[in-house]
Amino acid sequence: MDWSKIETFLTSGQAFIPVNLHDKGDCIEMYMKDGSVQALEIQSEQFLKKLLYYFGTSVSANKRRYGKLVGKTKLVPIVLSYGITLIPYLVREPIGRQSRVGWFIARQILGFQKESPHKTSIQLSNHDISVFHSEKFCFEQLKNARCIELCFGEIHEPHRKSWLFSTG
């Protein structure tokens, strides 16, 4: 895979979700800030692993560190860097062993619109994406992401300050 796709997502992306594309199978769609949608022929888990590798981390490391903090073992938000936290939501019914999880950048979420008791629309600047969760759960995920971001800052801020302002 081309690293430029990862960098494109980080600079212009809002979310990526797994989809079944005709004649291509299990792929992802990247939702961009400008309103466009880009399809990539890579499975969601593989794109997530490459994205995490780009930042030198992994799903298991994030689950271990931050899952305990928010009291979760599944659907744990993942912090990549300052201001870049990915929130997982279930976005489709899988076929076989396909992933159901789509990943949204927390700061790109503008709001939620309840569609039914167990279905909510996530509102991004130019997209609305339906997820299989209650509105309450969606808000809890956003709250958990903020908590994890604050913890990340507590862990990394002292080192970052000493690195930025050292004279020696």
C-alpha positions as CSV (number, residue, x, y, z in Angstrom):
1,M,0.0,0.0,0.0
2,D,1.0,3.5,-0.8
3,W,1.8,5.6,2.3
4,S,0.3,8.6,0.5
5,K,-3.2,7.2,1.2
6,I,-2.5,7.2,4.9
7,E,-1.2,10.8,4.7
8,T,-4.2,11.8,2.6
9,F,-6.6,10.4,5.2
10,L,-4.7,12.2,8.0
11,T,-4.8,15.6,6.3
12,S,-8.2,15.5,4.6
13,G,-10.1,12.5,6.0
14,Q,-13.0,12.4,8.5
15,A,-13.8,8.7,8.6
16,F,-13.2,5.3,6.9
17,I,-15.7,2.5,6.9
18,P,-15.7,-1.0,5.5
19,V,-17.9,-1.6,2.4
20,N,-18.6,-4.3,-0.2
21,L,-17.8,-3.0,-3.6
22,H,-19.0,-4.8,-6.7
23,D,-16.2,-6.9,-8.3
24,K,-13.7,-5.8,-5.6
25,G,-15.1,-7.3,-2.4
26,D,-14.3,-6.1,1.1
27,C,-12.8,-2.6,0.8
28,I,-13.0,0.8,2.6
29,E,-14.5,4.1,1.8
30,M,-12.7,7.2,3.1
31,Y,-15.0,10.2,3.8
32,M,-13.1,13.4,3.1
33,K,-13.6,17.0,4.4
34,D,-14.4,18.3,0.9
35,G,-17.4,16.1,0.7
36,S,-15.9,13.4,-1.6
37,V,-15.7,9.7,-0.9
38,Q,-12.6,7.7,-2.0
39,A,-12.7,3.9,-2.3
40,L,-9.6,1.9,-1.5
41,E,-9.0,-1.7,-2.2
42,I,-7.9,-2.6,1.3
43,Q,-9.7,-4.2,4.2
44,S,-10.6,-2.0,7.1
45,E,-8.4,-3.9,9.6
46,Q,-5.4,-3.7,7.3
47,F,-5.9,0.1,6.8
48,L,-6.2,0.6,10.5
49,K,-3.0,-1.4,11.2
50,K,-1.1,0.6,8.6
51,L,-2.4,3.8,10.1
52,L,-1.3,2.8,13.6
53,Y,2.0,1.6,12.3
54,Y,2.5,5.1,10.8
55,F,2.3,6.4,14.4
56,G,4.3,3.6,15.9
57,T,1.5,2.0,17.9
58,S,-0.9,-0.9,17.6
59,V,-4.5,-1.8,18.5
60,S,-3.5,-4.1,21.3
61,A,-1.2,-1.5,22.9
62,N,-4.0,1.1,22.8
63,K,-6.6,-1.4,24.2
64,R,-4.3,-2.4,27.0
65,R,-3.4,1.2,28.0
66,Y,-6.7,3.0,27.4
67,G,-9.3,0.2,27.6
68,K,-8.9,0.0,31.4
69,L,-9.1,3.8,31.7
70,V,-12.6,3.9,30.1
71,G,-13.7,0.4,31.3
72,K,-14.0,-1.2,27.9
73,T,-12.5,-4.2,26.1
74,K,-14.1,-3.7,22.8
75,L,-14.7,-0.6,20.6
76,V,-12.0,1.3,22.5
77,P,-11.1,4.7,20.9
78,I,-7.5,4.9,19.7
79,V,-5.4,8.0,20.1
80,L,-2.8,8.5,17.5
81,S,-1.4,12.0,18.3
82,Y,-2.5,15.3,19.7
83,G,-5.9,16.0,18.2
84,I,-6.2,12.7,16.3
85,T,-8.3,10.2,18.0
86,L,-10.2,7.5,16.2
87,I,-13.6,6.4,17.5
88,P,-15.0,3.0,16.5
89,Y,-18.7,2.5,15.6
90,L,-20.5,-0.5,14.1
91,V,-21.5,0.6,10.5
92,R,-22.7,-2.6,8.8
93,E,-23.9,-6.1,9.1
94,P,-21.0,-8.3,8.2
95,I,-20.9,-11.2,5.7
96,G,-18.9,-14.0,7.3
97,R,-15.8,-12.7,9.1
98,Q,-15.9,-9.2,7.7
99,S,-15.3,-6.2,10.0
100,R,-18.3,-4.2,11.1
101,V,-16.3,-1.4,12.5
102,G,-15.9,2.1,10.9
103,W,-13.5,4.6,12.3
104,F,-14.2,8.3,12.8
105,I,-11.8,11.1,13.7
106,A,-13.3,12.5,17.0
107,R,-12.7,16.2,16.1
108,Q,-14.6,15.8,12.8
109,I,-17.8,14.7,14.5
110,L,-20.3,17.6,14.5
111,G,-23.3,15.8,16.1
112,F,-25.6,12.9,16.2
113,Q,-29.2,12.4,14.8
114,K,-31.3,9.6,16.3
115,E,-32.8,7.4,13.5
116,S,-34.3,4.7,15.7
117,P,-33.6,3.3,19.2
118,H,-30.6,1.4,18.0
119,K,-29.5,3.4,14.9
120,T,-27.9,6.9,14.8
121,S,-26.6,9.1,12.1
122,I,-23.1,10.6,12.7
123,Q,-22.9,14.1,11.2
124,L,-19.6,15.2,9.7
125,S,-19.1,18.5,7.9
126,N,-20.3,17.1,4.5
127,H,-21.5,13.5,5.3
128,D,-24.0,11.7,7.4
129,I,-23.1,8.1,8.2
130,S,-25.5,5.7,9.9
131,V,-24.2,3.5,12.7
132,F,-25.8,0.6,14.6
133,H,-25.8,2.3,18.1
134,S,-28.1,4.3,20.2
135,E,-27.5,8.1,20.4
136,K,-26.5,7.7,24.1
137,F,-23.8,5.1,23.1
138,C,-22.4,7.5,20.4
139,F,-22.1,10.3,23.0
140,E,-20.4,7.9,25.4
141,Q,-17.9,7.0,22.8
142,L,-17.1,10.7,22.2
143,K,-16.7,11.2,25.9
144,N,-14.4,8.2,26.2
145,A,-12.3,9.6,23.3
146,R,-11.9,12.9,25.1
147,C,-10.9,11.1,28.3
148,I,-8.3,9.1,26.4
149,E,-7.0,12.3,24.7
150,L,-6.5,13.9,28.1
151,C,-4.7,10.8,29.4
152,F,-2.5,10.8,26.3
153,G,-1.6,14.4,27.0
154,E,-0.7,13.7,30.6
155,I,1.6,10.9,29.6
156,H,3.3,12.7,26.7
157,E,3.2,16.4,27.5
158,P,6.1,16.4,30.0
159,H,8.4,14.7,27.5
160,R,7.3,16.9,24.6
161,K,7.9,20.1,26.6
162,S,11.4,19.1,27.7
163,W,12.2,18.1,24.1
164,L,10.8,21.3,22.6
165,F,12.4,23.7,25.0
166,S,15.7,22.0,25.9
167,T,18.8,24.1,25.2
168,G,21.4,21.4,25.7
